[in-house]
């Protein structure tokens, strides 16, 4: 059946994606409600109960909003770092101060490879203002998928992990000028644009023009800000940076959306 990548939602109001092989199906982040996750999966012909596990990149609400209900309904393992679990659990305390039990929690560490079904998972540290944020690469059936959103800059370890990807899902959060003149309070603008904030179109373009290996068949621009970016601005900067390397078979640039799932990429 091959490997597929599906972005169900991507943006400041919620992020979740599916990485699937012939035998294993992983939900990466759970940033929209359980009901909406099920709705979008079913609209694509996907059965939510076919999911094998949930993986969490970090504890911010736009990545874990639906986690508690999804984990309870699906009864599948949830993978996150120990620090991320602690931060998430504290945010979930009820009025009595009780932390919800996680039926099946699997802790991992950045830099330590692990296996879920027939998918090899490599988590790596990313620079973001969370307690222990990670990106992932996934390998199955000879295909490598890179997943790096919510990072303020492209560190060398991030570049190293993203080499050789057949599908690259990467942040293109904001246009620098739109962020500068936009409606956010100055403190939020500073956070977004900081080295532990979010990757701008410009910083992504610098990576694509100088350090990217040109290997991917698809580059998916993710986590676009609805306030401080525009899809066509993000696309143009990425395509201009890629230059002549863009073609019919390689480096096709796609845009993930907040309100609609992106049709599955199949390899």
Secondary structure by P-SEA (a helix, b strand, c coil): ccbbbbbccccccbbbbbbbcccccccccccccaaaaaaaaaaaccccccccbbbbcccccccccccaaaaaaacbbbbbcaaaaaaaaaaaccccbbbbbccbbbbbcccbbbbcccbbbbbbbbbcccccccccccccccbbbbbbcccccccaaaaaaacccccccccccccaaaaaaccccaaaaaaaacccccccaaaaaaaaaccccccccbbbbcccccccccaaaaaaaaaaaacccccccccbbbbbbcccccccccc
